[in-house]
Amino acid sequence: MADIAVPASTLEVAAVQRALSAEGLDGWLLYDFHGLNPIALDVTGVGRQGGHLATRRWYYLVPAEGEPRKLVHAIESETLAHLPGTTERYAGRTALEAGLKRMLETLRTGGPVPRVAMEYSPGCAIPYVSRVDGGTIELVRQSGVDVVSSADLVQRFAAVWRDAEILTHNAASLKLYRIKDRAFDAIARRMRDGVATTEYDIQQLMVEWFSEEGLAADSAPIVAAQENAGNPHYLPGETQSRPIRRGELVLLDLWGKLDRPGAVYADITWVGFTGRDIPEPITRAFAAVAGARNAGIALVQSRTRSDKEVRGYEVDRAASSVLRDAGYGDYILHRTGHSLGESVHGTGVNMDDYETHDDRRLLPGTGFTIEPGVYFKDFGIRSEINMVVGLHDATVTGPTQSELVNLV
């Protein structure tokens, strides 16, 4: 299994060049226009640079050997100033195309057609990586190089966490579990006391607790009762919410990170029931979902402990096969899990052979969710945990749910 790679926040050209050589690539061509390629912004650090605008096209070529090269607009000549390499400036489109051609000609050695990685995925198989527009791919190819996907490079240099980042994930996870417990306690207490409550009421309590815990998130958490839990991305709002009544399933999905630069997300989902006699369809569906989740965990841990590769689509297959064997194949609506990072949906491998076919490897230092679910008209069940891959193991950050939480 690969060594832990250097994360993108400190782009080390030597590390990138070692990876390029190992992959048989001649270079990595990073490109952005107006923030359309957040991966390039992250890897190069352009997205963290202040003091200047970045509204024009720029290119940064890291060759497998030699010095990197930059192509920037004359009015934004400092866009890549923080990175090593030689700089060429352009103004008009003719100068841009000529500069790009000169940049790529440096890769020619008299051998086969140079192979350059870009944020592109053939057939858009992994859309999370397809960030460079088709016209730019055409322009690069016209310069006489072959464009291939940078998916594995992105995984290595934009998704791997340092120890400090793993600590922020673990801290966020602990806080999320505390908030989850408080929310379930509040629902149970209101059920016992006969206090009317809605999904939105509980969500807003959780928003307050996020603030108390020092957590940031891109959205308020999901609180979904009964039929609303059958909609995986339902969010209650002030004018879109239903009461939580006795004898109902309640799903909580909450994600957040420490409110500080460089922190990474944790993301969990648990389910409870506001009654003692849980209907058999709910208990049976939960058992299948929990079994699917455990199958995904077991595959990742068995492979990493034996130093064998495991790829995202394999985890999805392991989990979804449990659901299909239990008769729930028609009720799967999403992949088994997603990458985590500074955004809740990170740039690394997803546990997906359903929406896409993600054949990227799970690398040491990466974090992700496993969250199988099944969804019906009258309820839905999902169980979500987080995992972090180490050099010779993979750990679950936090407890796994083994039974429905009793909310009475």
Beta strands, then each sheet from edge to edge (+ up, - down):
strand 1: 27-32
strand 2: 58-63
strand 3: 69-73
strand 4: 86-90
strand 5: 115-118
strand 6: 146-149
strand 7: 215-216
strand 8: 222-225
strand 9: 249-258
strand 10: 266-273
strand 11: 367-370
strand 12: 373-375
strand 13: 380-382
strand 14: 385-389
strand 15: 394-396
strand 16: 405-406
sheet 1: 4+ 3+ 2- 1+ 5+ 6+
sheet 2: 7+ 9- 8+
sheet 3: 7+ 9- 10+ 16+
sheet 4: 11+ 14- 15+
sheet 5: 12+ 13-
end
